[in-house]
Amino acid sequence: MLPYFNYKSITDLNDLIVKSLYKIPHDVDLIVGIPRSGMLPANLIALYLNKPYTDIDSFVDERIYDFGERGKSLNTKKIDKILLIDDSICSGNALNKVKQKIKQKKLSSNILFGSIYATPESANKVDIFFEIVEMPRVFQWNLFHHNDVIPHSFMDIDGVLCPNPPVDDDGPIYKEYIANAPLLFRPSVEIDTIISCRLEKYRLITESWLQTNEIKYKKLIMLDMQNKIDRIKWGKHGAYKGNAYKNSDAILFIESSWIEAKTIFKISKKPVFCVETFSMINHRKLKIRLNLFFEKIKVIVWKILCKCGII
């Protein structure tokens, strides 16, 4: 079976919430998010419904803030029905821990448990869910912290871990930049392989920067060429990354450039996530697009044949 991830972006999350608001009872008084991932949908739902919201720990400690006025506490006696929401549910372990915490506090409020995304097996564990998304799945908001993905991934440096260098002169200005580049994304788990088109002669500077920024990794692959001129003449950046990824056991490549991401996918035939567009290149998505294309072709051909009186 070809590798594939069910991927959802923040835009997907927002659009799904907007079109699914009708599933939430109108008399819910408070939205409670399960940190960390549940706070994003909780905030969006609360904003759209004009309801107060808080996190689970503040809720059990009865620290809830009213909406519309900063610093004003909400009278908890007015709260009857509560929606406790997370971004997703799979095994239900996180939800069970929350239920236990609420049970220990002996809270009497009417609580609905909800999840934006559920699996077919976990949908019956919540009162409300918005969409079924089967495993394996990856979300934009937790990709860099995914314990089952990042340790088995390839990752670019420039444009992913740090911004792309403003200059590429292969000299002192460039050297100074990569030594002190600002951090862009910091994965919270160990990366399998970091691969870059930076020249091998910058390995020590690059390793020092990675260590300073507490980025954990197993391998660092750099381009074994003498200078920038040789690298530009060679020009096969996407192919270089794609072949390395193809010949590995990695399950995802995180790339900065959309153009190179497409090349990496074409060569490796494995999922590629592009930071430039926050999109996932997958086999299944391409297959769906091709099917839609051929369906359109069929309709056009049918109309032409009908117009010509052939059928």
N, C-alpha and C positions, 0 to 999 in steps of 0.2 A: 504494500500500500504506500502511495506517495505521501511524504510528510505534509502536514497541514495544521494550521492553528485557526480556531474561531476567534477572530480579532474584533474588538470593539473599541472605538475611539471615544473621546470625551464628547464629540459632536453626536455620535451614535447614542450615547447615554442621555444627553440632553433632549434629543429629538424623541427618544422613546418615552422619557418621563412626560414630556408635553402631551403626547398623544395618548398617554395612559392615565392621566390624572383622574379620569372618570372612575377608575377602579378604587380610588381612595374614598371612603365614606366622608360625606360633607361635614359631619359633626366631630371629626377628629380635632382635638384641642391642641395637641403638641406633637412635633416630629422629633424623634430621638435617633441620632446616628450612632452606629457602632464603629468606633475608631479602628484604623484610620480610614479605610476605603469607604465606609458607610457615611462619613461626614459630607462627602461631595454630593451624593444624591439627596441626603437629608437637607442640606442647605438649599439645593435647587427646588425641591418639593415645597419647603417652607416658604421660599420666596414667591413661587407661583401661586400658592394657596393663601398667602399672607397669614401664615401661622408662625408662632414662636418655635424655635428648635434648640436643641442642646445635644451634648454627648451623653453616653450611658452613665459614666461615673458622676457627672454633675447631676443627672436625673435622680440617681439613687440617693445622692446626698441632698436632694431638694434644692440645688443651686440652678435655677432656671431664670433666664433673662427675657424680659418682655421684648416684643418687636416694636420698632418705631422710636423707642427712647433708650438711649445708651445708659447702661448702668442701673436701670430700673428693674428690680426683681419682680417676677411674675408670682401672683398669689397661687400657690399650688392647690389650694382648695377649689379653685375654679376649673381645675383640670380633671376631666372625667375619662375621655377616650384618647389613647395615645397610639401613634404609629411608630414602632421601632423598626428602623430600616437599615439594611446592609446592601452593598453593591451586588453581592452574589452569594449563593449558597451551593455547597456540594455535599460534603459529608454531614454538615449540620453541627459539627463540634463547636464552632465559634458561637452559634446560636444557643446551644445547650449551656455554655458557660455564662452567657448573658442571662438566660432564664434562671439559672441557679443564683446568680447575683441578685436578681430581682426578688426571688423567693426568700432569700435570707433577710432582705429588708422588709419583707411582708407588706409590700405596696399593694394597695387595694384598687388602683386604677384599672380600667378596662384597657388591656394592651393588645394591639394587633401586631403580629410579627410579619414583616415584609422583606422582600428581596427584589432588586431590579432584575437580576438574571438568575435563573435556576437551571438545573439539569432535569431530565425526565424523572430521575430517581429521587430528586430532592424537592420537587415542586410541592408535594403534599406535606412538607415539613413547615411550611409558612402559610399564613392566612392570605397573603397577597403576593403575587409575583407578576412581573411585567412581560418577561420573554423567556422562552426556553433556549438555552445555548449549551450545546453539548461540549464535552471535553474532547481534546485539549483546547483550552481557551486562554487568551492573553488580552489584558486590558491596557490601554494607553497609560492610565494613571498608576499602575503598579508594575509595569514591565521591568523597570530597572531594579525591582526588589523581588522578582519572582524566583523563588527557591528551586523550582523545577526546570527553569529555562536558562537563566543567566549562567549557571555553572556548566552549561552545555552549549554555550554560544560563542561566536566570533564577534568582535566589536572593533569598530574603527576608532581612531583617536580624534583627529581634527574634525570638528563639526559634530562630534558626539560627546566625548569626554571633556573637550575644551572647544572654544570657537575656532573656526578656520583662521589660520594666521593671516593678518592683513597684508603681509608682504611674503614673498617667496624668493628671496634673493640669494639663499644658500650662503649667507654671510653673517656678519656680527649682529645685524638688526634682527634677522630671522632667529639666530641662535639665542639672542636675548629674549625674544618673545616666547619661544617654546619652553624656555627655562622658567618663565614666570607667568605663563598663560593662565587666565582666569578659569575656574572650574565651570563646566556647563552642566553635565549630568554625572552624578556619582552613584554607581550601583552599590547597593548595601550588601551584596553577596559576591563571592568570588567569581570572576570571569574565567572561562576556560582559556580563550586565546584572544589577545589583542593583536590586531594586524594593521600595519600602517604603511603608507608610501613614503614615509620619512626615510631618509638615508641611514644606513647602518652606522655611519660615523656619529650620529646623534643619539645612539643607544644610551649612553651613560646619562646624558641630560634628560632623556625621556624617562628612564627608570627612576631618576631622582625626583622628577615631577610627579610621577605616579605614586611614589612612596610618600612624598610630602602631602599629597591629597588623599592618602589612605585608600587608594584603589587597589583592590586585591585581584590577582590574576595568576594563572599557571604559566602561560607562555607569551612571549612578545616576539612577533615576527616583523622584521623591518627589511627595507629594500637594499639589497647588496649591490649598490652602484657607487661610483666615485663622486659624482657631482650632479647638480641640477640639470645641466645640459644633457648628460647621458640619460637621465630619467625622462626628460621631455621628448627626446628622440625615440625612446622606447615606447612610451605612451600607453602601455597596456595595463593600466591601473585596475580596471574592473576585472579583466581576465586573470590577473595575478591574484586578486582576492578570491575570485570565483573558484579557481582551481584549488587553492588552499582549502577553501570551505568544502568543496566537493570531495576531496580526499581525506576528510576528517569525519569524526563521529558526531560533530556538532549538529544541533537541530535548528539553530537560528543564527542569522547574520544581521547585526545592527550596523547600518551604513548611513553616512551623512548625505551623500549625493544621490538624487533620484536617477540620474543617468547611469551611474555606476551600479546602483542597486539593481536596475533592470538587467545589466550585463551579468552581475553576480548570480542572479536568479536563473538567467538563461543557461549559464554554464553548469551551475550546481544542481539545478532542478529541486532546490530546497528553499524553504521560506526565508524571505529577506524583509526586515523592517527598515523603513527609511525615515530618518529623523527630519529631513527637509520637508516632507509632506505628511508626516505622522500616519503613514499608511503601511499596510502589510501586503506584500506580493506573495500570493498563494496559488497553488495549482487549481484548487477548486473554483476560486474566483475567476480565473482565466477561462476555465471550462464553462462557467455560467455565461460569461460574456460572449464566448464563441457560440454557445447555443442560442443566445438572443440574436446574435448577428445572423446565423443561418435561418432562424425563424423569420427575420425581416426579409431576407433574400427570398424565402419561399413565398411570402405574401406578395412581393413585387413581381416575381415570376408568374404567380397565379393571376394577378391583375392583367399582366401583359398578354397572357394566353387567352384570357376571357375577352379582352378588348379586340384581339385578332380573330376571335371566333373559333379558335382551335379547340376550346373546351366549353 
